[in-house]
């Protein structure tokens, strides 16, 4: 697990430190306070690789037309104030007390190429995005990614954007198996069915039914069928099976992050805007399942939220179930003078006092009847 980090020259972070992370970590903050960029930095800490860079481009929906028209700008937004001449440094300490770092440097010329991303990846969106770059007219430039434990270099990995859409030679290193669920993303039907079948094979599929019943207590069965293409199907009382796609995005999103937990022990899960699609009346129950599953499967969770109700539900579950040692709430903000991003851990009872007194929680949305 990641216990502390120092982010330098990445996205909106000039130099930001934070510590005190637990198994379950929730980040609040106003828009543009760096919550999504923080999760991106954590992805690169856990899995500094070409594939992670490709995921970040696809998550940000960098269009092919932009790449064609502005090839010199491909990497600009990875660097603080778009200063590509400076080095990105991601320093972090794991629970084994090892000091680790990821270094990213931009270069404008590379002459040695291999395939863009690992073709064995099962992430269709990333592969589609990678393949789309092959036909774009992009000037040669590269990101040199190096990973270290102490002074020992673990990899040299070069991500290259060119007219051939290829990357340089390198051996990828994984510190911790890390998974990212973007705010608006959902797994395609076939991928979700595959993840469910894996959980079923390992005897973990009942947790998904339990979660679905929080949203709709008439659901009695969950299963996969290969009718045209593999997909998840749900069955209500006295009704026939229906495709999960007919039940709304919230069910798909919950299935996505729960299955990632049960199918990936000893990993990190990153969830952006965790409240999306979940009605406020169900949020405490969803948090309880997340706490139980993360503890059982040793998964460290980093999530962001700007929902007052989701933050309140998080606090209630911690206090009512004595989960204080397993969780922490962090507030992100920009310094009014320096504009530096700060990350402050708020003690859970201080958070409770703020919520009870209706004191502002940075970035919260106080719409108790809103359903995303």
N, C-alpha and C positions, 0 to 999 in steps of 0.2 A: 504493500500500500504506500501511496505517496503521503508523507507527513508534512513536508514544507516545500516551497519552491521560490525561485527568483526568476522573473521573466524580464528580459532586456531586449529592446528594439524589435518587438514583435507586435504587428498590427497597431493597436492604440496604446500599447504599453511601452513607455520609455524605460522605466526601471521600477518594477513592483514586486514586493516580497509579501509572502503570507505563510502562516504556519498554524499548527493546531488542528490539522485535518483528522477526521475520524472515519468510521466506515460509511456513514451517511452524511453528506455535506450539501447544504442548500444555500444558494447565493441569490440575494435580492439586490435590486438597484434600479435606478431610473434607466430609461432608454438611453443608449449610447454611453453606458458606463462600463462596457467591455465584457458583459456576461458571456456572449457567444464567443468572442475572441479568446476568453479564458478557457472555454472548453476545447477550442481548437488547439491552444497551446498544450493542454493536457493530453490531447490525442498524440501530438508530436513527441511529448515526453515519453508516453508509454510505447509508442510504435513509430519511431523516426524512420520513415521509409518513403519511397516514391509513391506507393499506393496511398499513403496518408495524405500526401500533397495533392494527389489527384482527387481524393475525396473532398478536400477542402475547396478546391476549385469548383467541383460539381455542386457542393452544398451552397456555395455562394452564387450559383447559377451564372457563372461567367460565360457569356454567349460566344458562339463561334464568330459572329459578325464583329464583335469587339476585338477578339483575338486577331482577326484578319486585318482590321483597320488600325489597330494600335498594338502591334506585336512588341514594341519596346516597353509596353506598360504591363506585360503579363505578370511580372513578379512584384510590381511596385507596392501593392497593398499588403503584402506580407511584412513590409518593413515600416517601422515607426517613422511617420512623416515622409514616407516613400523614399527614404534615404538608403538606397540599395548598396551604397559603398560601406555601410556599417554592418557589423556582424550581429546576427540574431543569436542570443544565448539563452538557453532554458536550463537552469540549474535546479536540481531537485534531490531531496533526500527520501529514501525509502525506509520502511519500518525495520529493515535490517541494518539501518544507520549508514548505508553506503551512500557516498556522494557521487552523483551522476550528472552528466550534462549533455545537451544536444547543441551542436553548433551548425548554423546555416549561413552560407556565404553565397552571394550572387556573382556569377561570372558571365561575361558577354560572349565568350567564344569557347566552343567545345568541338573536338574533331572525332571523338570516338563514341559510337552509338550502339545501343542494343534495344530490345523491345521496351515499350513505354511503361507498362505495368506488368506485374506477374500475371500471365494469362491463366493461371490456375485459380485466380480469385473468383469467388462465387457472387460478388457484388456486381450485378448487371448494370446498374446505373454508372458505376465507376468505369467499367469496361467500355460502355457506350460513349461516355465522355472522352475517355482516352482515345478510342478509335476515331472520334470526330476530329481530333487534333491532327490526324495524319494528313488530311487534305487541306489544312489551313496553311496559309503562307506566313509563317512566323519566323522572325529572325532568330538566329542561334543565340541562346542564352541558357544558363544553367543555374540550378541550386545545388551546391555541394553540401551534403548533410553528413555530419560526423557525430558519432556517439562515443561517450567516454564514461568509464567508471574510474574515479580517481584520475590518474594520469594515463591509464591504459585505454588506448583507442580500440573500440570494438567494431567499427565499420567505417567505410568511406562509401557514401552512396550519392550518386549524382542524378538529379532529376533535370531533364533537358527539354526545352520547348524549341522545336525547329520545324522546318517545312516537312520533315519526315516524321515528326511526332515521336521521337525516341528519347531514351534516357541512357546515361552513361553507366559504365560498369560499377558494380558495388555489391556488397553482401549486406542485406538488410539485417538489422538487429531489433529484437523485441525485448524491452525491459519488462513490460506487463501487457498481456493481451487486453486490448482496449477497444471499446465499441462506442459509437457515437450515434445518437438518435436526434437528428435536427428538429427544429420546431415544427416544420411543415412536412416532414418526411414520413413515409410509411412503407413497409415492406410490400413488395408485389405479392400477389396471391400464391404463386408457386413457392416463393422463398418462405413465406409464412407457413405454408403447409409442410414444407420440409422441416422447418424448425419445430413445429408441433410434433411431427413424427419422431424426431430425435428425442424430444422430451417424453413422449409416450413410451418409447423403447427403454428409456431410463427410469420409467415409473414416476415421472414428474408432471404429467399432463393435467392432473386434477386441479393444480393451482390455477390454471387458466379458466377452468369451469367456475371455480370459486370466485375469481375476479369478475367474470362476466355476470355472475349472479348478483354481484353488488350493483351493477348497472341495471340489470333486468332479471328480477327474481323468478321469472317464468321459464328461463332457459334451463333445460334439464340435461342436455347432452352437447358435447363438442366432438367433432370427428373430421377426418379428411376423406375426400372422395376425388378420384381422378376421372372426372367427366369432362372431356375436352382438354382440360388442364387441371393439375392438382390444385385444390383449394380447401380452405377451412369452411365447415358448415356447422350451423347451430340449429338446435331443435328446441322449440318451446313446447310447453305442455299442450297435448292434444293437437299439435300441428306437425306438418312435414318439415324435413330439414330445409334450411334456407342458407344461401351463401352469406359469409360474414360481411361481404361488401354491401349487403342490404341493411345492415345494422348501424351504419354510420362510422365516421372516422375514429371516434373515441375508442371503440372496441378494437379496431385494427391497431391503434397506437398502444393501447394497454397490452395487447397480445405481443406486440413487438418487444417492448422492454421487459416484460416478464419472462418471455422465452429466452431472451438474451442472458438473463440472470441464471436461469436453471440449466441452460446449455453451455455455460462458460464459467466454470468454477475458477476461483483465484484470479479474477479479472477486474477490470475497471469499466464501469458503465457511465457514459456522459449523456444526459438528457437535457435538451434545451427547451425552455418554457414547458415544464413538466405538467402544468395545469391544463394545457390545451385539450379541449373537448370533454374534460371531466367535470361534471356538475358539482357544485360546492357541497351538496349534501353527501356525496360519495367520497370526498377527498380523504377524510380520516381513514376510512376503511382501505382505500388504495395505499395510503402511506403505511398502514399496519402490515399489509401483505409485503410491501417492499422491504420494510425493516426485517421481517421474519425471513424472507428469502435471501436477502443479502447476508444476514448472519449465518444462515444454513450453508450457503454456497461460497462464503468468503469473497463476496464481491463488494468492491468499494464504489460507492455511488457519488457522483458530482452532478447536481441538478441546478437549473436556474428557474426563477419565477419572478413575476411582477404582480402576482395575485395576492391580495390581502387574505382571502379565504384559504388559499393553499398554504401560505405561511402560517396562518393560525392553526390549520389542521395539523401541520408539521409539529408545531409547538405542543398541541394537545396530546398527540400520540407519544411524544417524548416524555412529557410530564406524567401522563396517566399510566404509562407502562414502564416507567423508570428506565428509559433508554438513553439517559444523559451521557453515559460513557461511550455510546455508539454513534452520537450525532452532534452536529454543530451547524449553527446558522451564521452566515457571513454577509456583511453589507458592503457593497461596492459603490464607490463614489469618486468623483473628480475633485481634486483640491481646487478651491476657488481662485487661488493665485497662480500656482504652478501648473495647473491642469493635469497633474500626475494622477493616475488612478490608484486609489487606496483600497485595500481589502481588510476589513476589521471584523474579527470574530465577536459576536454579541452573545454574552452568557444567556442561557435559555430563560432564566427567571427575569433578566432585564428585558428580554424580548416579550415575555408575558406581561410585564408592567407596561410596556409600550402599547401592546395590543389592548390591554384592559382599560388604559387611560385614553385610548384612541389617539395616542401620539403618532405622528407620521412614521411610517415604515417606508424607507426610500423605494420609490418605484411601484408601490402597491396600487392596485386598481380596486376601488371600493364599490364594486357593482355586485351586490350579493345575489342578484337574480340573473346574472349573465351566464349563458351557456355558450362556450366557444364553439 
